[in-house]
Amino acid sequence: MPVKVLRVGLLLSFLCLYLEWGKRQHAFVAQIEWQIITLQKDTVNTFMHPLVLLPFLGQLLLLYTVFTSKPRRWQTRTSIVLMGTLAFMVLLVGGLSLNGKIILSALPFWIIAVWLWQKE
């Protein structure tokens, strides 16, 4: 499988991470990002949280690697690490709460991340 396809798959699998908190409160990462970008009045303070800023920078870096002709290995691996901070927290929360939906939403990201890390 081409590396560019794996990069796009990694980005899409990250956006499909599923989060649940409280009663009847749940969202995908893509929905949360959209709300932060479009609906928040204090977007700068929201982005300064490490679990928001690092994965967002990882997504931007991964998008850069998708659209450049010869991206460097460190760029892809750095984006995996940055996005992996949130993906690890999601997997950890899913595992600790034994929530199958959360765990299953995180598995594609980690499978593609390991595959891409080895292929790079």
C-alpha positions, 0 to 999 in steps of 0.5 A: 500500500502506498505511503500517501494512502496510509497517511490519509488513512491515519488522518481519517482514523484520527478524526474518527476517534470516539469520545464519551463523557458523562451521560449522553455526551459523546462526539468524534474528534472531527466534531469537536474540532469543528466546534472549536474552530467555528463555535468557540468565542475564545478559540486561542485559549482553547487551543493552548491546552496540550491535548488540543494543540499537539494533535492539531499540530500533528494533523497539520504536519501530516497534511503537509506530508500528504501534499508534498512530493518528498516529505521527510521521515521525521515529519511523518513520525512527529505527526504520529507522536503528536496525534498519538498523545490524544489517541493514547489518552482515548485508548487509555480511557476506553481501556480503563472504563472497558468501553468497547466503542472507544477502544474500537475507535482507537484501534484503526489509528494505532494499526495504521500508525504502526504500519506507517512507522514501519513503512517509513 
